[in-house]
Amino acid sequence: MSPKPGTESATLTPLAGRSGRWYSLRLEYDSSRTRSPWWTPILSVVLALLLCAVFIAANGMSPLVVYEKMFRGAFGTSYGFTETMVKAIPLLLCGLGIAVAYRISVWNIGAEGQLTVGAMAATAVTIYFPDLSSFWSITLMLVSGTAAGALWGLMTAVPRTHFGVNELITSLMLNYVALLALDYVVFGPWKDPKGFNFPGSPMFTAAQSLPVLGSTRLHIGLVFGLVAVLIYYLMIRFTRWGYELRLIGANPTAARYAGIHIKKHIIIVMLISGGLAGIAGMAEVSGVTHKLMQGISPGYGYTAIIVAWLAKLNPLGLIVTSVLFGGLIVGGYSVQTIGLPSSISEMLQGAILFFLIAGDMIHRFRIRRSA
């Protein structure tokens, strides 16, 4: 019996059944099984913790002590929790943008660059329009940051739709272009003359900074992220546009025969994806650093890829995973007090991604028995 279309098979060792008949086991790869079970992300996190526990133990420390320290540092105090939420804001916005693009199987791995240009565009408002009121400063910074990120996303979408260029290549390369442009402005024309020769723009004024919660650093960028998630949920579930996105993601061929313009949707989702990352960049400079400087992002755009994948593009899942990874970053800082480097959080992120990919691949294999 030949395998179904879209499957590949390999025959394994024959086995004898109870009736005396011989059976062969066939390992079958089914490329149509794209959705892994709901528990795959949970299992991936658990396995990542177990794997990293081996390396922690090999370093002569107790994994339980280390994980407890990370948890307490990220969620055990009001300061730690608010810092976790501060880290979760750019992860949520960038992860949401990546999720929107991946709805139609478009891989946007350029959120890091889109965040960077969004931060640069927002900073340009403070430099060239320094005397605006608080309302107009924040509004114009938000609009310019969103527009810059969307434009950076468009620079990935157009080569994909008109010339067939893989978006993985263009979005990744544009990250480096954005980072080099950032280096140019903070070392050159936007460098603060009163900054003791450190690369960075002048400090923002109070009118150019996002409002914060009390004496914490938690700013209203969190509201931007939550509102964006709500709009994403409503658009995906209850609009024609959302239905078309889901149809394209499930079966592009059927969508094309149904008259859906796939190229137009690719451009739209990349504009949205880049715009959300641009908002994340604006929120970082206006709500956290209050200036543009080298290394404005510690890799939020790349971490957001894991955030979106771990959430399985689910709106509520995006909130949970962004907080989880924000906690990993803050928890990584806290373990430095017991002699471990903060890069342990990056090791955990990499392990989670590894098990996520492995789980999705294993799910596509099935063992079949034939006489």
Sequence and secondary structure as in RCSB ss.txt:
>XXXX:A:sequence
MSPKPGTESATLTPLAGRSGRWYSLRLEYDSSRTRSPWWTPILSVVLALLLCAVFIAANGMSPLVVYEKMFRGAF
GTSYGFTETMVKAIPLLLCGLGIAVAYRISVWNIGAEGQLTVGAMAATAVTIYFPDLSSFWSITLMLVSGTAAGA
LWGLMTAVPRTHFGVNELITSLMLNYVALLALDYVVFGPWKDPKGFNFPGSPMFTAAQSLPVLGSTRLHIGLVFG
LVAVLIYYLMIRFTRWGYELRLIGANPTAARYAGIHIKKHIIIVMLISGGLAGIAGMAEVSGVTHKLMQGISPGY
GYTAIIVAWLAKLNPLGLIVTSVLFGGLIVGGYSVQTIGLPSSISEMLQGAILFFLIAGDMIHRFRIRRSA
>XXXX:A:secstr
    TTEEEEEEEEEE TTS EEEEEEEEETT     TTHHHHHHHHHHHHHHHHHHHTTS HHHHHHHHHHHHH
SSHHHHHHHHHHHHHHHHHHHHHHHHHTTT     HHHHHHHHHHHHHHHHHHSTT  HHHHHHHHHHHHHHHHH
HHHHHHHHHHHHH   HHHHHHHHHHHHHHHHHHHHHTTT  TTSTT SB     GGGS  BSTTSS BTHHHHH
HHHHHHHHHHHHHSHHHHHHHHHHH HHHHHHTT  HHHHHHHHHHHHHHHHHHHHHHHIIIIISS BTT  SSH
HHHHHHHHHHTTT HHHHHHHHHHHHHHHHHHHHGGGGT  TTHHHHHHHHHHHHHHHHHHHHTEEEEEE 
